[in-house]
Amino acid sequence: MHKLAVGAHYGGWDWLVQRATALVMLAYSVLLLGIVLWNGGLAYPVWKGLFANGAFRVVTFVFMAALLYHAWVGARNVLMDYAKPTGLRLALMIAVVALLAAYAAWTAQLLWGGA
Amino acid sequence: MTAADRPLAKPRPIYLNLMAIRQPVPAIVSILHRISGVLLIVAGIPVLLWFVGASLASPERYAAAYGALTSWFGKLVLLALAWSVFHHVLAGIRHLLLDIHVGLDLAPARRSAAVVLVVALLLTLACAVRLW
């Protein structure tokens, strides 16, 4: 059988995405840990100041984007394994996409909504 | 006498009942990796966003959110999520190491799976002690 090396969606891309997003999340966790240690804990003014910083907001959004993409690949894998009827699988996948999109909007609101 | 004619020493299993099969440790770690991932999607992310939002809104809303999270039920939720994070991250790191061919043989792979399982539970226990 003729197999395409790229672009055929055999799962190689998702495999790579799952690892790349995991590394992004690990890097962000190390950064956050470093910030906490540097400040000797997270007093309220430090915490507020962190989210007032534009660069920290962008980095935090990148973390959430990695988390949500990672969540999608994982949820899709789980659904492909356990939700066998096509209609059920499709409905659950749409529900997951809607949920993750809502999380993304919520994150943007927290970071830039001025609330 | 061919292999097909030979009487079977004991009847072979004709179905795969997941509840009747003794699962090896890596299989347990694997299914818990999935369960913890699903828990983080349905509860971990919303609790995180809700708490960060409350903490940034005002000292009063932060105090209210902190109170909810340190209530009896809140602590249980927090503990379940803490275990989910610990197990998911440790199992994930184990996966990344297996990908670069670290500990790929059967014995070390079993050992690292046991380490993931036990360390995640110990960290959760430490959180429980800290919470109560």
gemmi code that builds the backbone of each chain (N, CA, C; Angstrom):
import gemmi

chains = {
    "A": [
        ("MET", (0.838, -1.193, 0.000), (0.000, 0.000, 0.000), (0.873, 1.243, 0.000)),
        ("HIS", (0.498, 2.201, -0.831), (1.250, 3.459, -0.881), (0.875, 4.306, 0.327)),
        ("LYS", (1.896, 4.708, 1.110), (1.612, 5.529, 2.295), (2.252, 6.895, 2.141)),
        ("LEU", (1.507, 7.914, 2.522), (2.032, 9.269, 2.485), (2.931, 9.501, 3.700)),
        ("ALA", (4.047, 10.191, 3.472), (4.971, 10.447, 4.584), (4.456, 11.562, 5.486)),
        ("VAL", (3.854, 12.577, 4.858), (3.324, 13.692, 5.658), (1.917, 14.053, 5.190)),
        ("GLY", (1.165, 14.675, 6.074), (-0.131, 15.229, 5.682), (-1.249, 14.222, 5.539)),
        ("ALA", (-0.987, 12.946, 5.888), (-2.028, 11.937, 5.714), (-2.785, 11.682, 7.011)),
        ("HIS", (-2.342, 12.322, 8.098), (-2.993, 12.172, 9.406), (-3.004, 10.738, 9.901)),
        ("TYR", (-1.822, 10.099, 9.914), (-1.703, 8.771, 10.515), (-1.529, 8.885, 12.033)),
        ("GLY", (-1.320, 10.100, 12.512), (-1.182, 10.288, 13.954), (0.177, 10.809, 14.372)),
        ("GLY", (1.114, 10.863, 13.438), (2.466, 11.330, 13.770), (2.481, 12.779, 14.236)),
        ("TRP", (1.638, 13.602, 13.594), (1.571, 15.011, 13.954), (1.049, 15.161, 15.387)),
        ("ASP", (-0.031, 14.431, 15.710), (-0.595, 14.515, 17.063), (0.402, 14.024, 18.099)),
        ("TRP", (1.138, 12.978, 17.753), (2.165, 12.437, 18.642), (3.178, 13.534, 18.975)),
        ("LEU", (3.612, 14.255, 17.920), (4.600, 15.312, 18.106), (4.017, 16.478, 18.913)),
        ("VAL", (2.786, 16.873, 18.570), (2.116, 17.980, 19.275), (1.995, 17.680, 20.764)),
        ("GLN", (1.633, 16.434, 21.089), (1.441, 16.070, 22.493), (2.731, 16.257, 23.289)),
        ("ARG", (3.876, 15.927, 22.663), (5.159, 16.071, 23.352), (5.628, 17.521, 23.386)),
        ("ALA", (5.443, 18.230, 22.263), (5.879, 19.634, 22.210), (5.087, 20.471, 23.216)),
        ("THR", (3.763, 20.269, 23.273), (2.944, 21.043, 24.209), (3.287, 20.678, 25.649)),
        ("ALA", (3.620, 19.399, 25.893), (4.017, 18.981, 27.241), (5.279, 19.725, 27.662)),
        ("LEU", (6.234, 19.862, 26.739), (7.488, 20.549, 27.068), (7.251, 22.038, 27.323)),
        ("VAL", (6.337, 22.657, 26.534), (5.987, 24.069, 26.765), (5.423, 24.236, 28.181)),
        ("MET", (4.528, 23.313, 28.588), (3.911, 23.400, 29.918), (4.938, 23.185, 31.023)),
        ("LEU", (5.875, 22.255, 30.788), (6.935, 22.029, 31.780), (7.799, 23.280, 31.928)),
        ("ALA", (8.142, 23.918, 30.776), (8.974, 25.127, 30.804), (8.262, 26.234, 31.579)),
        ("TYR", (6.957, 26.406, 31.337), (6.182, 27.440, 32.040), (6.150, 27.146, 33.540)),
        ("SER", (5.996, 25.862, 33.908), (5.964, 25.483, 35.321), (7.280, 25.821, 36.005)),
        ("VAL", (8.393, 25.563, 35.308), (9.710, 25.883, 35.860), (9.840, 27.400, 36.022)),
        ("LEU", (9.372, 28.159, 35.015), (9.407, 29.628, 35.079), (8.627, 30.130, 36.293)),
        ("LEU", (7.407, 29.585, 36.463), (6.549, 30.006, 37.576), (7.202, 29.677, 38.917)),
        ("LEU", (7.778, 28.483, 38.985), (8.475, 28.075, 40.208), (9.636, 29.027, 40.496)),
        ("GLY", (10.368, 29.396, 39.439), (11.473, 30.328, 39.567), (10.996, 31.678, 40.091)),
        ("ILE", (9.865, 32.172, 39.560), (9.309, 33.463, 39.997), (8.927, 33.401, 41.477)),
        ("VAL", (8.288, 32.286, 41.879), (7.877, 32.123, 43.285), (9.103, 32.110, 44.195)),
        ("LEU", (10.133, 31.351, 43.796), (11.340, 31.253, 44.617), (12.069, 32.597, 44.679)),
        ("TRP", (12.138, 33.277, 43.532), (12.826, 34.564, 43.434), (12.194, 35.585, 44.384)),
        ("ASN", (10.828, 35.547, 44.458), (10.114, 36.507, 45.297), (9.894, 35.999, 46.719)),
        ("GLY", (10.391, 34.800, 47.001), (10.209, 34.228, 48.332), (8.742, 34.020, 48.675)),
        ("GLY", (7.987, 33.431, 47.732), (6.554, 33.201, 47.936), (5.757, 34.105, 47.019)),
        ("LEU", (4.438, 34.074, 47.165), (3.599, 34.887, 46.292), (2.687, 35.788, 47.128)),
        ("ALA", (3.234, 36.898, 47.594), (2.406, 37.873, 48.309), (1.447, 38.518, 47.306)),
        ("TYR", (0.338, 39.052, 47.808), (-0.699, 39.583, 46.910), (-0.192, 40.627, 45.919)),
        ("PRO", (0.601, 41.618, 46.352), (1.085, 42.623, 45.382), (1.945, 42.007, 44.276)),
        ("VAL", (2.741, 40.986, 44.632), (3.582, 40.308, 43.635), (2.698, 39.608, 42.611)),
        ("TRP", (1.689, 38.901, 43.099), (0.737, 38.160, 42.256), (0.012, 39.106, 41.306)),
        ("LYS", (-0.484, 40.252, 41.853), (-1.186, 41.242, 41.027), (-0.231, 41.837, 39.988)),
        ("GLY", (0.990, 42.131, 40.420), (1.970, 42.740, 39.538), (2.344, 41.830, 38.378)),
        ("LEU", (2.378, 40.543, 38.687), (2.718, 39.535, 37.679), (1.725, 39.589, 36.511)),
        ("PHE", (0.430, 39.662, 36.866), (-0.602, 39.650, 35.823), (-0.787, 41.019, 35.178)),
        ("ALA", (-0.150, 42.055, 35.766), (-0.178, 43.380, 35.148), (0.925, 43.486, 34.094)),
        ("ASN", (1.863, 42.511, 34.132), (2.998, 42.510, 33.213), (2.587, 41.899, 31.865)),
        ("GLY", (2.740, 42.700, 30.793), (2.306, 42.259, 29.472), (2.990, 40.990, 28.997)),
        ("ALA", (4.303, 40.872, 29.242), (5.047, 39.690, 28.800), (4.554, 38.442, 29.530)),
        ("PHE", (4.283, 38.581, 30.841), (3.793, 37.432, 31.598), (2.422, 36.990, 31.085)),
        ("ARG", (1.580, 37.960, 30.701), (0.268, 37.617, 30.143), (0.417, 36.798, 28.862)),
        ("VAL", (1.318, 37.250, 27.990), (1.513, 36.549, 26.714), (2.031, 35.135, 26.972)),
        ("VAL", (3.040, 35.007, 27.854), (3.616, 33.696, 28.157), (2.549, 32.782, 28.783)),
        ("THR", (1.711, 33.369, 29.650), (0.639, 32.592, 30.276), (-0.372, 32.118, 29.231)),
        ("PHE", (-0.659, 32.991, 28.251), (-1.595, 32.583, 27.207), (-1.003, 31.464, 26.349)),
        ("VAL", (0.306, 31.543, 26.086), (0.971, 30.470, 25.329), (0.861, 29.155, 26.102)),
        ("PHE", (1.060, 29.222, 27.439), (0.901, 28.032, 28.281), (-0.507, 27.460, 28.146)),
        ("MET", (-1.524, 28.329, 28.241), (-2.908, 27.849, 28.164), (-3.221, 27.280, 26.780)),
        ("ALA", (-2.670, 27.914, 25.731), (-2.881, 27.399, 24.373), (-2.284, 25.996, 24.264)),
        ("ALA", (-1.069, 25.805, 24.817), (-0.431, 24.482, 24.798), (-1.275, 23.488, 25.584)),
        ("LEU", (-1.764, 23.921, 26.760), (-2.593, 23.051, 27.609), (-3.863, 22.612, 26.873)),
        ("LEU", (-4.521, 23.573, 26.193), (-5.796, 23.258, 25.550), (-5.591, 22.367, 24.317)),
        ("TYR", (-4.516, 22.615, 23.576), (-4.227, 21.764, 22.414), (-3.904, 20.341, 22.909)),
        ("HIS", (-3.097, 20.270, 23.976), (-2.732, 18.990, 24.598), (-4.004, 18.258, 25.067)),
        ("ALA", (-4.911, 19.015, 25.672), (-6.173, 18.438, 26.163), (-6.990, 17.888, 25.001)),
        ("TRP", (-6.996, 18.615, 23.874), (-7.753, 18.162, 22.704), (-7.188, 16.836, 22.165)),
        ("VAL", (-5.867, 16.770, 21.994), (-5.256, 15.544, 21.456), (-5.539, 14.364, 22.397)),
        ("GLY", (-5.409, 14.606, 23.710), (-5.653, 13.544, 24.682), (-7.107, 13.102, 24.689)),
        ("ALA", (-8.015, 14.071, 24.711), (-9.446, 13.745, 24.748), (-9.853, 12.997, 23.473)),
        ("ARG", (-9.296, 13.428, 22.337), (-9.601, 12.779, 21.064), (-9.137, 11.316, 21.079)),
        ("ASN", (-7.923, 11.091, 21.621), (-7.421, 9.710, 21.733), (-8.341, 8.850, 22.586)),
        ("VAL", (-8.769, 9.410, 23.730), (-9.641, 8.666, 24.638), (-10.971, 8.355, 23.945)),
        ("LEU", (-11.539, 9.351, 23.254), (-12.834, 9.149, 22.596), (-12.732, 8.138, 21.458)),
        ("MET", (-11.609, 8.184, 20.724), (-11.453, 7.221, 19.618), (-11.366, 5.795, 20.148)),
        ("ASP", (-10.877, 5.638, 21.397), (-10.737, 4.298, 21.967), (-12.024, 3.784, 22.609)),
        ("TYR", (-12.809, 4.683, 23.219), (-13.940, 4.207, 24.020), (-15.312, 4.553, 23.459)),
        ("ALA", (-15.422, 5.667, 22.711), (-16.729, 6.045, 22.161), (-16.817, 5.507, 20.737)),
        ("LYS", (-17.358, 4.278, 20.614), (-17.311, 3.587, 19.315), (-18.370, 4.059, 18.313)),
        ("PRO", (-19.649, 4.226, 18.722), (-20.635, 4.657, 17.711), (-20.281, 6.058, 17.174)),
        ("THR", (-20.271, 6.189, 15.844), (-19.803, 7.423, 15.217), (-20.543, 8.661, 15.722)),
        ("GLY", (-21.871, 8.548, 15.847), (-22.667, 9.699, 16.269), (-22.296, 10.151, 17.668)),
        ("LEU", (-22.149, 9.171, 18.566), (-21.773, 9.471, 19.953), (-20.399, 10.119, 19.997)),
        ("ARG", (-19.467, 9.521, 19.231), (-18.098, 10.050, 19.220), (-18.089, 11.488, 18.719)),
        ("LEU", (-18.830, 11.744, 17.647), (-18.875, 13.088, 17.067), (-19.461, 14.067, 18.065)),
        ("ALA", (-20.560, 13.660, 18.727), (-21.216, 14.546, 19.695), (-20.259, 14.882, 20.838)),
        ("LEU", (-19.555, 13.869, 21.345), (-18.630, 14.101, 22.459), (-17.448, 14.966, 22.033)),
        ("MET", (-16.963, 14.742, 20.790), (-15.847, 15.559, 20.296), (-16.264, 17.021, 20.175)),
        ("ILE", (-17.481, 17.253, 19.689), (-17.977, 18.632, 19.570), (-18.094, 19.258, 20.959)),
        ("ALA", (-18.570, 18.458, 21.932), (-18.699, 18.957, 23.305), (-17.333, 19.343, 23.852)),
        ("VAL", (-16.317, 18.515, 23.592), (-14.967, 18.807, 24.084), (-14.426, 20.083, 23.432)),
        ("VAL", (-14.615, 20.206, 22.118), (-14.132, 21.401, 21.417), (-14.800, 22.650, 21.987)),
        ("ALA", (-16.118, 22.567, 22.224), (-16.846, 23.718, 22.777), (-16.311, 24.071, 24.165)),
        ("LEU", (-16.078, 23.043, 24.985), (-15.570, 23.248, 26.348), (-14.197, 23.922, 26.314)),
        ("LEU", (-13.301, 23.394, 25.459), (-11.944, 23.939, 25.395), (-11.951, 25.362, 24.830)),
        ("ALA", (-12.853, 25.626, 23.870), (-12.967, 26.983, 23.322), (-13.441, 27.941, 24.412)),
        ("ALA", (-14.370, 27.460, 25.257), (-14.852, 28.293, 26.365), (-13.717, 28.593, 27.341)),
        ("TYR", (-12.896, 27.586, 27.624), (-11.739, 27.793, 28.506), (-10.794, 28.841, 27.914)),
        ("ALA", (-10.585, 28.789, 26.590), (-9.686, 29.742, 25.926), (-10.235, 31.157, 26.060)),
        ("ALA", (-11.553, 31.313, 25.852), (-12.179, 32.631, 25.966), (-12.080, 33.136, 27.404)),
        ("TRP", (-12.331, 32.240, 28.352), (-12.248, 32.580, 29.785), (-10.832, 33.064, 30.124)),
        ("THR", (-9.826, 32.355, 29.599), (-8.429, 32.734, 29.843), (-8.138, 34.132, 29.307)),
        ("ALA", (-8.577, 34.396, 28.066), (-8.337, 35.705, 27.452), (-9.004, 36.799, 28.282)),
        ("GLN", (-10.215, 36.491, 28.776), (-10.953, 37.449, 29.598), (-10.188, 37.753, 30.898)),
        ("LEU", (-9.633, 36.702, 31.506), (-8.869, 36.885, 32.746), (-7.632, 37.731, 32.501)),
        ("LEU", (-6.966, 37.479, 31.354), (-5.690, 38.128, 31.101), (-5.839, 39.556, 30.601)),
        ("TRP", (-6.854, 39.791, 29.751), (-6.963, 41.109, 29.130), (-8.318, 41.783, 29.347)),
        ("GLY", (-9.190, 41.145, 30.102), (-10.546, 41.674, 30.287), (-10.617, 42.847, 31.256)),
        ("GLY", (-9.520, 43.100, 31.970), (-9.507, 44.212, 32.910), (-10.352, 43.964, 34.148)),
        ("ALA", (-10.734, 42.689, 34.357), (-11.577, 42.381, 35.521), (-10.724, 42.260, 36.781)),
    ],
    "B": [
        ("MET", (2.191, -36.211, 15.694), (1.074, -35.422, 16.233), (1.389, -33.929, 16.074)),
        ("THR", (0.532, -33.232, 15.403), (0.764, -31.790, 15.216), (0.266, -31.037, 16.442)),
        ("ALA", (0.662, -29.754, 16.500), (0.294, -28.922, 17.650), (-1.221, -28.819, 17.793)),
        ("ALA", (-1.909, -28.851, 16.644), (-3.359, -28.666, 16.673), (-4.078, -29.858, 17.308)),
        ("ASP", (-3.464, -31.099, 17.188), (-4.116, -32.293, 17.733), (-3.900, -32.440, 19.236)),
        ("ARG", (-2.835, -31.807, 19.740), (-2.457, -32.014, 21.121), (-3.550, -31.501, 22.066)),
        ("PRO", (-3.927, -32.323, 23.079), (-4.942, -31.832, 24.018), (-4.394, -30.645, 24.824)),
        ("LEU", (-5.242, -29.677, 25.075), (-4.807, -28.493, 25.786), (-4.626, -28.805, 27.266)),
        ("ALA", (-3.527, -28.293, 27.838), (-3.253, -28.523, 29.250), (-4.368, -27.912, 30.106)),
        ("LYS", (-4.796, -26.722, 29.733), (-5.942, -26.099, 30.418), (-6.694, -25.276, 29.384)),
        ("PRO", (-7.997, -25.076, 29.599), (-8.771, -24.337, 28.591), (-8.228, -22.922, 28.405)),
        ("ARG", (-8.126, -22.498, 27.140), (-7.615, -21.157, 26.870), (-8.729, -20.139, 27.115)),
        ("PRO", (-8.371, -18.933, 27.522), (-9.422, -17.917, 27.695), (-10.015, -17.556, 26.338)),
        ("ILE", (-11.337, -17.468, 26.279), (-11.970, -17.174, 25.008), (-12.489, -15.742, 24.947)),
        ("TYR", (-12.313, -14.993, 26.003), (-12.716, -13.595, 25.966), (-11.734, -12.815, 26.818)),
        ("LEU", (-11.731, -11.515, 26.636), (-10.834, -10.664, 27.421), (-11.668, -9.830, 28.381)),
        ("ASN", (-11.814, -10.331, 29.599), (-12.523, -9.575, 30.624), (-11.503, -8.735, 31.391)),
        ("LEU", (-11.582, -7.398, 31.193), (-10.580, -6.518, 31.802), (-10.569, -6.618, 33.321)),
        ("MET", (-11.724, -7.016, 33.895), (-11.798, -7.098, 35.353), (-11.144, -8.396, 35.861)),
        ("ALA", (-11.043, -9.405, 34.966), (-10.518, -10.703, 35.390), (-9.020, -10.836, 35.122)),
        ("ILE", (-8.486, -9.948, 34.270), (-7.064, -10.021, 33.947), (-6.283, -9.213, 34.988)),
        ("ARG", (-5.199, -9.800, 35.491), (-4.355, -9.040, 36.405), (-3.542, -8.056, 35.571)),
        ("GLN", (-3.745, -6.754, 35.805), (-3.063, -5.741, 35.001), (-1.641, -5.514, 35.514)),
        ("PRO", (-0.652, -5.503, 34.602), (0.704, -5.134, 35.033), (0.770, -3.658, 35.421)),
        ("VAL", (1.742, -3.303, 36.249), (1.840, -1.920, 36.762), (1.847, -0.871, 35.640)),
        ("PRO", (2.614, -1.071, 34.532), (2.582, -0.048, 33.481), (1.179, 0.168, 32.907)),
        ("ALA", (0.351, -0.899, 32.873), (-1.014, -0.760, 32.361), (-1.853, 0.086, 33.314)),
        ("ILE", (-1.633, -0.112, 34.621), (-2.370, 0.673, 35.623), (-1.970, 2.147, 35.524)),
        ("VAL", (-0.654, 2.396, 35.397), (-0.169, 3.773, 35.271), (-0.745, 4.418, 34.005)),
        ("SER", (-0.851, 3.626, 32.936), (-1.348, 4.126, 31.660), (-2.816, 4.542, 31.752)),
        ("ILE", (-3.651, 3.684, 32.351), (-5.079, 4.022, 32.435), (-5.278, 5.192, 33.397)),
        ("LEU", (-4.448, 5.259, 34.450), (-4.554, 6.397, 35.377), (-4.080, 7.694, 34.717)),
        ("HIS", (-3.141, 7.572, 33.764), (-2.707, 8.742, 32.990), (-3.911, 9.330, 32.251)),
        ("ARG", (-4.736, 8.431, 31.689), (-5.929, 8.872, 30.959), (-6.973, 9.453, 31.901)),
        ("ILE", (-7.234, 8.733, 33.000), (-8.259, 9.184, 33.943), (-7.868, 10.545, 34.531)),
        ("SER", (-6.583, 10.704, 34.912), (-6.150, 11.982, 35.482), (-6.258, 13.092, 34.439)),
        ("GLY", (-5.967, 12.771, 33.180), (-6.084, 13.769, 32.106), (-7.521, 14.241, 31.944)),
        ("VAL", (-8.465, 13.291, 31.955), (-9.880, 13.651, 31.820), (-10.330, 14.487, 33.025)),
        ("LEU", (-9.885, 14.106, 34.224), (-10.222, 14.883, 35.438), (-9.723, 16.321, 35.322)),
        ("LEU", (-8.514, 16.477, 34.783), (-7.944, 17.824, 34.663), (-8.738, 18.657, 33.661)),
        ("ILE", (-9.251, 18.024, 32.601), (-10.045, 18.768, 31.612), (-11.373, 19.213, 32.226)),
        ("VAL", (-12.083, 18.280, 32.884), (-13.438, 18.612, 33.343), (-13.435, 19.398, 34.655)),
        ("ALA", (-12.392, 19.250, 35.489), (-12.396, 19.942, 36.784), (-11.149, 20.800, 37.004)),
        ("GLY", (-9.984, 20.296, 36.626), (-8.723, 20.998, 36.916), (-8.658, 22.374, 36.271)),
        ("ILE", (-8.927, 22.454, 34.964), (-8.821, 23.739, 34.259), (-9.855, 24.748, 34.777)),
        ("PRO", (-11.153, 24.370, 34.900), (-12.105, 25.367, 35.405), (-11.799, 25.830, 36.828)),
        ("VAL", (-11.373, 24.926, 37.704), (-11.041, 25.340, 39.081), (-9.859, 26.307, 39.060)),
        ("LEU", (-8.853, 26.001, 38.233), (-7.676, 26.875, 38.115), (-8.082, 28.273, 37.638)),
        ("LEU", (-8.887, 28.326, 36.545), (-9.288, 29.622, 35.985), (-10.153, 30.394, 36.977)),
        ("TRP", (-11.064, 29.675, 37.641), (-11.943, 30.320, 38.626), (-11.128, 30.905, 39.771)),
        ("PHE", (-10.151, 30.141, 40.249), (-9.379, 30.604, 41.401), (-8.459, 31.771, 41.035)),
        ("VAL", (-7.798, 31.683, 39.875), (-6.935, 32.786, 39.438), (-7.778, 34.042, 39.223)),
        ("GLY", (-8.956, 33.874, 38.611), (-9.854, 35.010, 38.379), (-10.255, 35.680, 39.681)),
        ("ALA", (-10.657, 34.860, 40.661), (-11.082, 35.401, 41.952), (-9.925, 36.095, 42.651)),
        ("SER", (-8.726, 35.499, 42.545), (-7.568, 36.066, 43.245), (-7.187, 37.424, 42.667)),
        ("LEU", (-7.451, 37.625, 41.361), (-7.076, 38.891, 40.734), (-8.162, 39.948, 40.879)),
        ("ALA", (-9.412, 39.491, 41.110), (-10.537, 40.421, 41.128), (-10.465, 41.369, 42.322)),
        ("SER", (-10.417, 40.823, 43.522), (-10.374, 41.661, 44.722), (-9.989, 40.797, 45.909)),
        ("PRO", (-9.438, 41.411, 46.963), (-9.086, 40.632, 48.157), (-10.300, 39.894, 48.734)),
        ("GLU", (-11.498, 40.486, 48.600), (-12.698, 39.853, 49.148), (-13.041, 38.579, 48.375)),
        ("ARG", (-13.008, 38.690, 47.032), (-13.335, 37.510, 46.213), (-12.250, 36.438, 46.370)),
        ("TYR", (-11.010, 36.889, 46.559), (-9.933, 35.922, 46.810), (-10.201, 35.181, 48.116)),
        ("ALA", (-10.572, 35.926, 49.149), (-10.847, 35.322, 50.456), (-12.000, 34.320, 50.358)),
        ("ALA", (-13.036, 34.696, 49.574), (-14.191, 33.806, 49.407), (-13.777, 32.524, 48.683)),
        ("ALA", (-12.980, 32.670, 47.602), (-12.532, 31.506, 46.830), (-11.619, 30.628, 47.687)),
        ("TYR", (-10.744, 31.289, 48.451), (-9.832, 30.548, 49.334), (-10.632, 29.765, 50.363)),
        ("GLY", (-11.682, 30.413, 50.887), (-12.550, 29.748, 51.870), (-13.226, 28.524, 51.274)),
        ("ALA", (-13.712, 28.663, 50.023), (-14.396, 27.541, 49.360), (-13.416, 26.385, 49.135)),
        ("LEU", (-12.182, 26.720, 48.721), (-11.200, 25.668, 48.416), (-10.677, 24.975, 49.674)),
        ("THR", (-10.752, 25.672, 50.811), (-10.237, 25.059, 52.033), (-11.372, 24.523, 52.910)),
        ("SER", (-12.606, 24.516, 52.357), (-13.699, 23.837, 53.052), (-13.448, 22.338, 52.951)),
        ("TRP", (-14.248, 21.574, 53.674), (-14.071, 20.123, 53.703), (-14.157, 19.529, 52.289)),
        ("PHE", (-15.202, 19.942, 51.532), (-15.390, 19.434, 50.170), (-14.319, 20.003, 49.232)),
        ("GLY", (-14.000, 21.290, 49.419), (-12.981, 21.935, 48.590), (-11.635, 21.242, 48.691)),
        ("LYS", (-11.296, 20.849, 49.922), (-10.021, 20.153, 50.128), (-9.997, 18.800, 49.416)),
        ("LEU", (-11.140, 18.104, 49.418), (-11.232, 16.814, 48.709), (-11.012, 17.011, 47.214)),
        ("VAL", (-11.677, 18.056, 46.656), (-11.521, 18.364, 45.230), (-10.056, 18.705, 44.941)),
        ("LEU", (-9.481, 19.555, 45.794), (-8.094, 19.988, 45.631), (-7.142, 18.791, 45.644)),
        ("LEU", (-7.435, 17.859, 46.559), (-6.581, 16.684, 46.698), (-6.667, 15.786, 45.454)),
        ("ALA", (-7.888, 15.606, 44.945), (-8.080, 14.795, 43.730), (-7.352, 15.449, 42.553)),
        ("LEU", (-7.424, 16.791, 42.478), (-6.756, 17.493, 41.386), (-5.244, 17.470, 41.558)),
        ("ALA", (-4.782, 17.560, 42.815), (-3.343, 17.491, 43.066), (-2.807, 16.137, 42.608)),
        ("TRP", (-3.525, 15.056, 42.966), (-3.088, 13.734, 42.524), (-3.072, 13.667, 40.995)),
        ("SER", (-4.121, 14.232, 40.362), (-4.206, 14.208, 38.890), (-2.997, 14.885, 38.269)),
        ("VAL", (-2.636, 16.055, 38.797), (-1.480, 16.774, 38.247), (-0.211, 15.952, 38.451)),
        ("PHE", (0.004, 15.466, 39.686), (1.233, 14.713, 39.987), (1.343, 13.483, 39.093)),
        ("HIS", (0.255, 12.688, 39.062), (0.325, 11.448, 38.291), (0.502, 11.739, 36.797)),
        ("HIS", (-0.266, 12.722, 36.297), (-0.229, 13.017, 34.866), (1.150, 13.525, 34.433)),
        ("VAL", (1.713, 14.434, 35.235), (3.022, 15.003, 34.881), (4.118, 13.932, 34.980)),
        ("LEU", (4.102, 13.153, 36.070), (5.140, 12.127, 36.230), (5.039, 11.057, 35.135)),
        ("ALA", (3.805, 10.609, 34.855), (3.620, 9.611, 33.793), (4.036, 10.195, 32.443)),
        ("GLY", (3.782, 11.502, 32.268), (4.168, 12.174, 31.025), (5.677, 12.243, 30.874)),
        ("ILE", (6.374, 12.588, 31.953), (7.843, 12.641, 31.914), (8.400, 11.246, 31.612)),
        ("ARG", (7.775, 10.209, 32.223), (8.198, 8.836, 31.946), (8.041, 8.524, 30.452)),
        ("HIS", (6.930, 9.014, 29.869), (6.683, 8.811, 28.442), (7.771, 9.466, 27.599)),
        ("LEU", (8.118, 10.718, 27.978), (9.142, 11.451, 27.222), (10.478, 10.718, 27.292)),
        ("LEU", (10.789, 10.159, 28.471), (12.054, 9.410, 28.615), (12.012, 8.136, 27.764)),
        ("LEU", (10.865, 7.433, 27.768), (10.742, 6.221, 26.941), (10.923, 6.577, 25.458)),
        ("ASP", (10.413, 7.769, 25.072), (10.529, 8.213, 23.677), (11.981, 8.365, 23.252)),
        ("ILE", (12.842, 8.813, 24.193), (14.257, 8.948, 23.833), (15.038, 7.709, 24.282)),
        ("HIS", (14.303, 6.591, 24.427), (14.871, 5.262, 24.672), (15.582, 5.146, 26.018)),
        ("VAL", (15.059, 5.862, 27.012), (15.569, 5.704, 28.376), (14.625, 4.759, 29.118)),
        ("GLY", (15.191, 3.650, 29.642), (14.388, 2.709, 30.418), (13.374, 1.952, 29.597)),
        ("LEU", (13.759, 1.606, 28.379), (12.810, 0.986, 27.452), (12.649, -0.521, 27.681)),
        ("ASP", (13.620, -1.162, 28.362), (13.525, -2.609, 28.610), (12.416, -2.899, 29.611)),
        ("LEU", (11.983, -4.167, 29.632), (10.814, -4.527, 30.436), (11.004, -4.222, 31.918)),
        ("ALA", (12.135, -4.655, 32.487), (12.329, -4.481, 33.929), (12.373, -3.014, 34.352)),
        ("PRO", (13.223, -2.172, 33.693), (13.219, -0.754, 34.087), (11.889, -0.057, 33.800)),
        ("ALA", (11.197, -0.465, 32.728), (9.904, 0.159, 32.408), (8.887, -0.143, 33.507)),
        ("ARG", (8.925, -1.378, 34.029), (8.037, -1.734, 35.136), (8.398, -0.948, 36.384)),
        ("ARG", (9.728, -0.833, 36.611), (10.185, -0.113, 37.797), (9.765, 1.359, 37.734)),
        ("SER", (9.977, 1.999, 36.558), (9.647, 3.427, 36.453), (8.138, 3.638, 36.599)),
        ("ALA", (7.332, 2.674, 36.109), (5.875, 2.787, 36.269), (5.508, 2.750, 37.749)),
        ("ALA", (6.163, 1.843, 38.492), (5.901, 1.748, 39.934), (6.315, 3.037, 40.634)),
        ("VAL", (7.457, 3.625, 40.189), (7.927, 4.884, 40.777), (6.893, 5.984, 40.565)),
        ("VAL", (6.360, 6.084, 39.326), (5.344, 7.099, 39.012), (4.138, 6.939, 39.944)),
        ("LEU", (3.653, 5.704, 40.040), (2.460, 5.417, 40.845), (2.683, 5.814, 42.302)),
        ("VAL", (3.817, 5.387, 42.856), (4.086, 5.589, 44.288), (4.410, 7.052, 44.597)),
        ("VAL", (5.263, 7.677, 43.761), (5.656, 9.066, 44.034), (4.440, 9.993, 43.940)),
        ("ALA", (3.564, 9.757, 42.952), (2.358, 10.593, 42.827), (1.497, 10.462, 44.084)),
        ("LEU", (1.376, 9.235, 44.600), (0.569, 9.027, 45.809), (1.228, 9.660, 47.033)),
        ("LEU", (2.567, 9.577, 47.114), (3.275, 10.172, 48.250), (3.143, 11.699, 48.240)),
        ("LEU", (3.271, 12.300, 47.044), (3.120, 13.755, 46.931), (1.705, 14.176, 47.329)),
        ("THR", (0.708, 13.353, 46.908), (-0.679, 13.640, 47.269), (-0.869, 13.545, 48.774)),
        ("LEU", (-0.235, 12.543, 49.365), (-0.298, 12.365, 50.821), (0.313, 13.585, 51.526)),
        ("ALA", (1.441, 14.073, 50.993), (2.081, 15.263, 51.562), (1.118, 16.461, 51.495)),
        ("CYS", (0.394, 16.594, 50.374), (-0.593, 17.668, 50.232), (-1.707, 17.510, 51.256)),
        ("ALA", (-2.145, 16.268, 51.451), (-3.226, 15.990, 52.405), (-2.789, 16.400, 53.810)),
        ("VAL", (-1.565, 16.059, 54.157), (-1.032, 16.426, 55.475), (-0.984, 17.934, 55.622)),
        ("ARG", (-0.548, 18.605, 54.542), (-0.425, 20.064, 54.549), (-1.818, 20.726, 54.658)),
        ("LEU", (-2.834, 20.109, 54.000), (-4.176, 20.684, 53.967), (-4.909, 20.523, 55.297)),
        ("TRP", (-4.641, 19.385, 56.009), (-5.408, 19.147, 57.248), (-4.568, 19.322, 58.497)),
    ],
}
model = gemmi.Model(1)
for chain_id, residues in chains.items():
    chain = gemmi.Chain(chain_id)
    for i, (resn, *xyz) in enumerate(residues, 1):
        res = gemmi.Residue()
        res.name, res.seqid = resn, gemmi.SeqId(i, " ")
        for name, pos in zip(("N", "CA", "C"), xyz):
            atom = gemmi.Atom()
            atom.name, atom.element = name, gemmi.Element(name[0])
            atom.pos, atom.b_iso = gemmi.Position(*pos), 0.0
            res.add_atom(atom)
        chain.add_residue(res)
    model.add_chain(chain)
structure = gemmi.Structure()
structure.add_model(model)
structure.setup_entities()
